[in-house]
Amino acid sequence: MLLDALQARELFKLALERRFAVLAVNVDSPAAITDCLEAARRTQAPIILEASLWQLNGHSFGAGDALTGMARFIAQLAVLAASKRYGNVPVVYHTDHIKGPQTLEILSAAIRGLPVKFGETEARLRASTLSLDSSELSEAENIATINQLCQVAAETGVEVTLEMEAGVDEGLTPLEVAERLLGSVEREHPGKVYLWAPGVGTRHGLGEQSAFSADAVAQHQAFASELTGRPIGIVLHGSSGLSQASLQAAVQAGVCKVNWSSESLLVRSRAAQEYYATHAAELEPAHPRWKAAAMDDGLQSYIAQRYVPVVMERIRLLGGSGMATLLLERLGVSA
């Protein structure tokens, strides 16, 4: 079940109430979408699938056109999410690391809806939740862009659920920054931001993460919630490399969305390396299993056997197992 903006808010509220975090996987292929949904189905968990600008532009989706890439991503996800196999998996499509001169165009389209035509019928495909990469923006530019997106939603007549980030990749974000950023948006467009991504000592990429602070998470979660007058979940960027204890401490402190990219890519790429190394003989045209080995299904099935259990382990670590049923009940959807 692909969630809309209002349903996504209920997911984040539930996560804060029950103290679990939703795994947000940065996926870069249709096969990875399927594998993540399969992991969520087996653990009966909600999941967030997100794509960055380079993935929307990439060969698997847009082939150089980010808007086409987003439409293709959402369309493929929507079809799977409505299927009998994955219909009871609550899934959010989230925009991640959208930056540069196309930022407003891409995110405005994600709000208004990307048109897809089937003969005389037209459907509009929208993101469940949105964020932008503010790492190259000033505070004023960050605030202005978020406010513009809220205005686009108002003009379109649709709801929008936003994640706002502090624009840092390392270090700790002072609470004064949270007040300036969140406060400015809240005064102009109240009730639109439900996720806050401050710096809490983590960083993107693989490697040691000794600077993480669960105390910073708790402080920002309490401050943001008091500032806005509603529960605000903290987003953990750069979770690859964090210990299990740190991840669990983050969730207990108020993290409700955990972004996961580098380690995910590592697992998939190493499985691909292993496949080609162990199937070299079968990939020779004279081998009786050559076609089966050479087709994409052979590689992707091999990767899935190794990747899906890792995603399931991550979901369980964050406390998401079994939470799909609770969310569907809250939404009034029969499982």
Backbone torsions as a table, in degrees:
resi	resn	phi	psi	omega
1	MET	NA	115.5	179.0
2	LEU	-82.0	119.7	-174.4
3	LEU	-81.8	148.4	172.9
4	ASP	-93.5	-175.4	-173.8
5	ALA	-61.4	-42.4	-178.6
6	LEU	-72.0	-38.8	177.9
7	GLN	-66.0	-34.4	177.5
8	ALA	-63.7	-36.6	177.3
9	ARG	-60.5	-41.0	178.9
10	GLU	-63.5	-35.4	176.7
11	LEU	-61.8	-46.0	-178.2
12	PHE	-67.7	-37.6	175.9
13	LYS	-61.7	-44.8	179.7
14	LEU	-62.3	-41.6	-179.6
15	ALA	-60.6	-41.8	179.2
16	LEU	-68.8	-40.8	-179.8
17	GLU	-63.8	-43.7	-175.2
18	ARG	-94.6	0.5	178.3
19	ARG	54.1	59.5	167.6
20	PHE	-132.6	166.2	177.5
21	ALA	-121.2	146.6	177.9
22	VAL	-91.2	128.2	177.2
23	LEU	-71.2	128.2	178.7
24	ALA	-115.1	104.6	-174.0
25	VAL	-96.7	128.3	174.6
26	ASN	-84.0	107.6	-173.3
27	VAL	-109.0	147.3	-174.8
28	ASP	-128.1	17.9	177.9
29	SER	-158.5	155.3	174.9
30	PRO	-57.8	-36.2	179.6
31	ALA	-63.7	-37.9	179.0
32	ALA	-67.1	-35.0	175.0
33	ILE	-58.8	-49.8	-179.8
34	THR	-60.2	-43.9	-177.5
35	ASP	-63.7	-39.7	-179.9
36	CYS	-68.7	-40.5	176.5
37	LEU	-63.2	-37.8	178.7
38	GLU	-64.8	-41.7	177.8
39	ALA	-63.1	-40.6	178.8
40	ALA	-67.2	-38.2	178.5
41	ARG	-62.6	-45.5	-177.2
42	ARG	-67.4	-28.1	179.8
43	THR	-98.9	-0.7	-178.1
44	GLN	53.1	51.9	-174.9
45	ALA	-125.0	150.6	168.6
46	PRO	-73.8	159.2	-179.6
47	ILE	-150.0	152.2	175.5
48	ILE	-113.9	130.4	174.5
49	LEU	-114.4	129.6	-176.9
50	GLU	-134.5	156.0	-179.7
51	ALA	-135.9	137.0	178.0
52	SER	-90.0	171.8	-176.4
53	LEU	-57.3	-42.3	-177.7
54	TRP	-67.6	-26.8	176.2
55	GLN	-78.0	-37.9	176.2
56	LEU	-64.0	-35.1	177.4
57	ASN	-79.3	-15.8	-171.7
58	GLY	-70.6	170.5	-174.1
59	HIS	-63.1	-31.7	-176.9
60	SER	-70.4	-21.3	-177.1
61	PHE	-125.8	-74.1	-171.6
62	GLY	-94.9	-15.9	-178.5
63	ALA	49.5	46.4	177.7
64	GLY	102.4	-8.0	-179.1
65	ASP	-122.5	107.3	-174.6
66	ALA	-63.6	-36.9	-179.4
67	LEU	-68.2	-41.0	173.6
68	THR	-62.4	-40.6	179.8
69	GLY	-61.5	-41.6	179.2
70	MET	-67.8	-42.7	178.4
71	ALA	-60.8	-42.7	-179.3
72	ARG	-66.8	-40.9	179.7
73	PHE	-61.3	-51.8	-177.5
74	ILE	-64.6	-39.6	-179.5
75	ALA	-62.2	-46.4	-180.0
76	GLN	-64.2	-41.6	179.5
77	LEU	-65.9	-42.0	-178.9
78	ALA	-62.3	-41.1	179.5
79	VAL	-63.0	-46.8	179.3
80	LEU	-65.6	-42.3	-176.7
81	ALA	-67.0	-22.2	178.2
82	ALA	-94.1	-1.0	-176.7
83	SER	-76.9	163.3	179.2
84	LYS	-60.4	-37.4	-176.1
85	ARG	-69.0	-39.2	-172.8
86	TYR	-116.0	11.5	-178.3
87	GLY	-62.8	-23.5	179.9
88	ASN	-99.3	13.1	175.7
89	VAL	-99.3	108.3	175.9
90	PRO	-70.1	122.2	-176.4
91	VAL	-130.9	137.2	178.1
92	VAL	-108.8	134.3	168.2
93	TYR	-99.3	121.9	-175.0
94	HIS	-122.6	136.6	174.8
95	THR	-82.3	133.1	-174.1
96	ASP	-134.4	140.0	176.5
97	HIS	51.3	49.5	172.6
98	ILE	-93.9	118.0	-177.9
99	LYS	-149.2	171.0	179.5
100	GLY	94.2	-171.9	-173.8
101	PRO	-64.6	-19.2	-179.4
102	GLN	-90.9	0.5	-172.2
103	THR	-52.6	-55.2	-175.8
104	LEU	-65.9	-38.7	178.8
105	GLU	-62.2	-46.8	-176.9
106	ILE	-66.6	-47.9	-175.7
107	LEU	-72.8	-31.3	174.9
108	SER	-65.2	-39.8	177.2
109	ALA	-64.8	-36.3	178.5
110	ALA	-65.8	-26.0	177.6
111	ILE	-84.8	-49.2	-178.0
112	ARG	-67.6	-31.7	-177.7
113	GLY	107.5	132.3	178.8
114	LEU	-88.2	120.5	-175.4
115	PRO	-74.8	133.2	174.7
116	VAL	-130.1	125.1	-176.1
117	LYS	-102.6	139.1	173.2
118	PHE	-127.2	93.1	-174.4
119	GLY	64.3	-120.4	179.5
120	GLU	-89.7	-4.7	-177.2
121	THR	-96.6	137.8	176.8
122	GLU	-123.3	131.8	175.3
123	ALA	-113.6	152.1	176.5
124	ARG	-117.7	125.7	-175.3
125	LEU	-102.7	123.3	-176.5
126	ARG	-121.1	152.4	172.8
127	ALA	-74.3	148.9	176.1
128	SER	-73.0	-47.5	-178.6
129	THR	-141.1	159.1	-174.9
130	LEU	-133.7	149.4	165.1
131	SER	-147.9	164.7	174.5
132	LEU	-128.0	156.9	178.0
133	ASP	-85.9	108.1	-176.0
134	SER	-98.3	13.8	-175.0
135	SER	-63.1	-23.9	-179.7
136	GLU	-108.4	13.1	-179.1
137	LEU	-108.9	150.6	169.8
138	SER	-75.6	167.6	177.1
139	GLU	-58.2	-42.6	-179.1
140	ALA	-63.2	-40.4	178.9
141	GLU	-67.7	-39.3	177.8
142	ASN	-60.1	-50.0	179.9
143	ILE	-61.1	-46.0	-177.3
144	ALA	-62.3	-40.1	-178.6
145	THR	-67.9	-44.0	177.9
146	ILE	-61.1	-43.4	178.8
147	ASN	-63.8	-36.9	177.0
148	GLN	-63.5	-39.8	178.8
149	LEU	-65.6	-38.6	176.3
150	CYS	-63.0	-38.0	179.2
151	GLN	-68.0	-38.6	176.5
152	VAL	-59.4	-44.7	179.3
153	ALA	-62.3	-42.8	-179.9
154	ALA	-63.3	-43.1	-179.9
155	GLU	-67.7	-31.2	-179.8
156	THR	-80.9	-21.7	-178.0
157	GLY	81.0	31.3	178.7
158	VAL	-126.6	159.1	175.5
159	GLU	-83.0	154.1	176.4
160	VAL	-136.2	137.7	177.3
161	THR	-119.0	119.2	-169.1
162	LEU	-114.1	148.7	165.5
163	GLU	-108.8	127.1	176.8
164	MET	-110.2	136.3	-179.8
165	GLU	-117.7	156.3	-176.7
166	ALA	-82.3	-8.9	175.5
167	GLY	80.0	25.2	179.0
168	VAL	-119.8	146.4	178.7
169	ASP	-104.3	-18.9	178.4
170	GLU	-141.6	163.9	175.8
171	GLY	85.3	-176.0	-177.0
172	LEU	-112.5	134.0	178.2
173	THR	-84.2	125.0	176.0
174	PRO	-65.3	150.4	179.2
175	LEU	-63.8	-25.6	178.7
176	GLU	-63.5	-33.8	177.7
177	VAL	-67.8	-41.2	177.3
178	ALA	-60.0	-40.1	-179.9
179	GLU	-64.8	-41.9	-179.1
180	ARG	-67.9	-45.7	-176.3
181	LEU	-73.4	-61.0	-178.0
182	LEU	-64.1	-41.5	-178.5
183	GLY	-60.7	-42.0	-179.4
184	SER	-63.5	-43.9	179.4
185	VAL	-68.3	-41.5	-177.7
186	GLU	-63.2	-37.4	179.0
187	ARG	-68.3	-35.5	-177.9
188	GLU	-84.5	-41.6	-176.7
189	HIS	-139.2	78.0	-176.9
190	PRO	-65.4	147.2	171.8
191	GLY	79.4	21.8	-179.1
192	LYS	-111.4	-30.5	-180.0
193	VAL	-91.3	124.1	178.1
194	TYR	-121.1	-6.7	179.0
195	LEU	-133.0	139.5	-178.9
196	TRP	-129.0	129.6	-176.4
197	ALA	-119.0	82.3	176.9
198	PRO	-85.6	168.7	170.6
199	GLY	-75.0	125.8	179.6
200	VAL	-126.6	24.6	175.4
201	GLY	96.7	-2.4	177.9
202	THR	-92.9	170.4	175.9
203	ARG	-148.1	155.8	-178.8
204	HIS	-70.4	153.5	177.3
205	GLY	98.2	177.7	179.4
206	LEU	-86.9	159.3	177.0
207	GLY	127.4	178.5	-174.5
208	GLU	-70.4	142.6	-174.3
209	GLN	-128.5	57.5	-173.2
210	SER	-77.3	-13.6	-175.2
211	ALA	-88.0	-1.7	-178.3
212	PHE	-59.4	139.3	-179.6
213	SER	-128.0	109.6	175.2
214	ALA	-67.4	-30.3	177.5
215	ASP	-62.3	-39.5	178.0
216	ALA	-63.5	-39.0	176.7
217	VAL	-58.7	-50.9	-177.7
218	ALA	-61.6	-41.2	179.8
219	GLN	-64.1	-44.5	-179.1
220	HIS	-69.6	-37.2	179.9
221	GLN	-64.3	-44.1	179.3
222	ALA	-66.8	-43.6	-177.6
223	PHE	-65.4	-47.4	-178.2
224	ALA	-63.5	-38.8	-179.5
225	SER	-68.0	-40.8	177.7
226	GLU	-67.6	-39.9	-178.3
227	LEU	-62.9	-40.8	-175.8
228	THR	-93.9	-18.2	-178.2
229	GLY	78.8	19.6	177.6
230	ARG	-151.4	161.6	180.0
231	PRO	-65.1	125.2	177.1
232	ILE	-116.6	123.8	178.7
233	GLY	-87.4	147.5	177.9
234	ILE	-92.6	138.7	177.2
235	VAL	-102.0	130.4	179.1
236	LEU	-98.4	107.8	174.2
237	HIS	-90.3	148.5	176.8
238	GLY	70.3	51.5	-177.3
239	SER	-86.5	-16.8	179.6
240	SER	-62.8	131.0	-179.4
241	GLY	96.9	-14.5	176.9
242	LEU	-73.3	144.4	178.2
243	SER	-71.1	161.9	177.2
244	GLN	-60.4	-40.8	-179.5
245	ALA	-62.8	-40.1	179.9
246	SER	-67.9	-40.2	178.3
247	LEU	-62.9	-43.7	-179.8
248	GLN	-68.0	-36.5	176.5
249	ALA	-65.5	-37.1	178.2
250	ALA	-62.3	-43.7	-179.6
251	VAL	-63.8	-45.0	-179.9
252	GLN	-64.9	-26.3	-179.4
253	ALA	-83.3	-12.3	176.9
254	GLY	127.9	8.6	173.3
255	VAL	-75.4	129.8	177.9
256	CYS	-122.0	-2.0	176.8
257	LYS	-141.4	124.2	-179.0
258	VAL	-117.8	112.0	178.7
259	ASN	-76.2	139.0	-175.8
260	TRP	-141.9	115.3	-175.9
261	SER	-135.7	-62.7	-171.0
262	SER	-59.0	-47.0	-179.5
263	GLU	-66.9	-37.1	177.2
264	SER	-59.4	-47.8	178.7
265	LEU	-62.7	-37.1	-179.7
266	LEU	-64.0	-44.7	179.8
267	VAL	-61.1	-44.7	-177.7
268	ARG	-69.2	-41.3	-177.8
269	SER	-69.4	-36.7	178.3
270	ARG	-69.1	-36.3	176.1
271	ALA	-64.5	-37.9	177.8
272	ALA	-65.5	-42.9	176.8
273	GLN	-57.7	-44.7	-178.3
274	GLU	-65.0	-39.4	-180.0
275	TYR	-60.2	-50.7	-177.3
276	TYR	-67.6	-32.0	178.9
277	ALA	-70.9	-36.7	-175.1
278	THR	-92.3	-10.0	-178.8
279	HIS	-116.1	22.6	-177.1
280	ALA	-57.6	-44.1	-178.3
281	ALA	-64.8	-40.6	-178.7
282	GLU	-69.4	-19.6	-179.9
283	LEU	-86.2	1.0	172.6
284	GLU	-80.7	134.3	-175.2
285	PRO	-56.6	-25.5	-178.9
286	ALA	-77.7	-13.8	-177.0
287	HIS	-73.1	139.5	-178.4
288	PRO	-63.0	-23.4	180.0
289	ARG	-101.3	18.9	-173.9
290	TRP	-57.8	-49.7	-177.2
291	LYS	-62.3	-42.7	-179.9
292	ALA	-62.9	-38.6	-179.5
293	ALA	-75.2	-33.7	-175.4
294	ALA	-80.5	-27.9	-179.5
295	MET	-67.2	151.9	-177.0
296	ASP	-58.1	-30.6	-178.8
297	ASP	-60.9	-35.3	179.2
298	GLY	-62.7	-49.1	179.2
299	LEU	-64.5	-49.2	-174.3
300	GLN	-67.6	-34.5	176.7
301	SER	-66.1	-39.3	178.1
302	TYR	-63.4	-45.3	178.6
303	ILE	-62.2	-44.1	-177.7
304	ALA	-59.5	-39.4	180.0
305	GLN	-60.9	-27.2	-178.7
306	ARG	-99.2	-27.3	-175.1
307	TYR	-86.3	-44.9	-175.9
308	VAL	-55.4	-46.0	178.3
309	PRO	-60.8	-31.8	178.5
310	VAL	-68.6	-41.8	177.4
311	VAL	-63.8	-42.0	178.6
312	MET	-60.6	-42.0	179.0
313	GLU	-62.3	-39.7	179.8
314	ARG	-65.8	-42.4	178.5
315	ILE	-60.5	-46.4	-179.8
316	ARG	-62.6	-40.3	-179.5
317	LEU	-60.3	-35.3	-178.6
318	LEU	-86.6	0.1	176.1
319	GLY	82.8	16.1	-175.7
320	GLY	-83.3	-12.5	-177.2
321	SER	-59.1	131.7	176.2
322	GLY	81.9	-6.4	-175.5
323	MET	-78.8	-13.9	177.8
324	ALA	-61.1	-43.2	-178.8
325	THR	-61.6	-43.1	179.5
326	LEU	-63.5	-39.8	179.7
327	LEU	-67.8	-44.3	179.6
328	LEU	-60.6	-38.4	176.7
329	GLU	-63.5	-42.6	179.6
330	ARG	-63.1	-36.3	-179.0
331	LEU	-81.5	-7.0	-179.5
332	GLY	75.8	27.9	-179.8
333	VAL	-105.9	128.4	-179.5
334	SER	-80.0	133.6	-179.2
335	ALA	-76.8	NA	NA
